Amino acid sequence: MKKAATGSGPVIIKKYANRRLYNTETSSYITLDHLAVMTREGRDFKVVDAKTDEDITHNVLTQIIMEEEARGTSMLPVNFLRQLISLYGDSMQAMVPGYLEASMDSFRRNQEQFKSAVEGAFANSPFAEIAKRNMAMFEAAAEAFKPGAAGVGGVAMPTTAKPAPAAEGGDDVAALKAELARLQDKIEKLGK
């Protein structure tokens, strides 16, 4: 996680006995949703018990995950959860946190590399426009599944994707078919 942009270290969040969370940076009470947003933004924070000054960040982050899962934005498959639970008390338990952290870091790096590869793979080719549209649709789909995405029925409305030009009858499928036919013609001409 990145360091907080405005301070020299993590933002300190105090949790009181009444379950209220107090952001010492903004001098205001916040919710778990605020902490989830801070996490997505890469803001580093530390949650401490206001009475004992004990670091309870792990517990609060776990609570955020549980709330996200309860909202129907399930990201952790049941089989994964069972495997994870079975590792508690196992001789390999100490290795699991490092492995999971390395796996998530690798996943993030691969996600960025994939995006760069797709954007660069079709540059200066007849497929460049299709690649851009596909990437926009992929990003819109990924955005729709991010926790906290706003939209109809809890599903985010795509904001990064530009709609394909509609055919004369307004039928997007027909427009895509026409585009595909045009590209097939170009490929055939290039092959001759």
N, C-alpha and C positions, 0 to 999 in steps of 0.2 A: 504494500500500500504506500502511496506517496505521502510525503510530509505535508502538513498543512501549509498553505501558501502564505497565510498572514502571520504566522507565528514561527517561533524557533523550534517548536516541537508539536506533539499531538495536542489537539484541543481536549481539554479536560471537561468531562461530563460527569456531574454528580447525580447519583441516584439516591433519592430520599426514601425513608421508610414507607411513605404513602405512595410509592412507585413512581413519583414524578421525577423527570429527568431535567437537570438544569445545565445549560450550556454556559460555561464560564467565559467563553470568548464573546458571546453576544449578550450575556446577562439576561437570558430569557429561558423560559421553560419550553421544552421540545417534546416530541413524541418519538416512538420507535420508527415511525415513517420518516421523520427528519433524519434519523441516524442511517436509515437505509439509503436515503438520497445522498447523504455525505459519503457513504461507502461507495456508491456508484460513481460519484464525482472524484474519488481517489483521495478524499480528505482523511487524514489520520486523526484518530481520536482514541481516548482512553476513558473508560467508564469506571468510576470509583464509587464505592459505598460512601455516602456523605458522613456517616457516623464513624466508621472504622477506617476509612481511607483504603480499604482493600480493593485491589484491581478486579473488577467483575466484567471486564470487556468480553471475555469468552462467553460467559453466560448470556449477556445481552445480545451478542451476535447470534447465538444459537436460538434465542427467543425470536429474533427477527426472521430467521429462516423458518421456524415453526409457524409463525404468523403468515408468511408468504405461502407456505405449503397448504395451510388451512384455507387460504383464499381461493384455492383451486389452481394456483400457478405452480403445480407440482413439477419439480425438476429432479427430485431424487427418487429413482425407481425403488419399488419395494424390495426387490432382490438386492440392490446395493445397500439399502438400509439394514437388511438382515445380515449381509456379509460384514458390514461395519460393526454391528452389535456383536457378532460372533468373535470379532477380534479383541474386544475388551477382555482383559485378563489373559490373553494369549501371549506367548513369548515374543511375538512379532509386534505387539501393540506399540512399543516405543518407536518403531520404524514407520508406522502408518502416517502420522502427521507430516513428516518430511516428504514421504512419497506422494501424498495427496497434494501438498503444496507444489511440488515439482511438476506433477501432472497438470495442475491448473495453469501454472506458468507456461508450460509447453503448449497447452491448448490455446492460451491467449496469443502466444507468439505465432503459432500455426495459423490462427485466424487472421492475423495481420498479414502474414506472408501470402496466404491464399488470396486475400483481397488485392494485394499488390500484384500478384501473378496474374490474376484474372484481368485486372485493369491494363497491365502491360502486354499481355499475350496477344491481344488483338489490335494493338496500336498500329496505325497506318495500314490497315487491311480492310477489305469490304465488310468484315465482321465487327469492326470497332463499334458501330452504333448498336448492334445487337448485344455485344458484350456490356456496353454501358447500361442498356435497358435491363439486361439480366442481373447485373450487379445492383442496380437500383431496386429491382424487385426482391433480390436476396436480402438487401439491407432493410427494406420495408418489412419483410417477413421476420427477420431477426428482431427488429424493433417491436413488432407486434407481440413477441413472446417475452420481452423484457418485463420483469416485475415492475409494477407501478405504471405501466403504459396506460394512457387514457384513451378511451374510445367507446364504441358502442358495445355493450355487453361485456366490458372488461377487455376487449380486444382493441389494440391500438389501430388507429386509422393510418395508413401509410402516408408519410409526409415527404419522404425522399424520392419516391418513385414518380416519374412523370408519366402520365397516361400515354399509351400508344395512340398515334393518330387514328381517329375513327374512320371507318369506311363511309361512303356516301350515305348508307342506310343507318349509320351510327353503330354498326356491329363491330366490336373489337375483335372478335374471332375472325371475321371476314378480313379485317385489316391485317391481322397477323398472317393469315393464309396468303394474302396478296404479297406481303413483304417476303414471306418464305419463297413463293414462286419467283419473285424478282431476284432474290439471292441465288436460287437454283439456276436461273438463266445466266447470271453473272459467272457462276462456277463453270457452267458448261462452256461459256465463251472463253474463259481463262484456260480451260483444258484443251482447246483447239489450237 
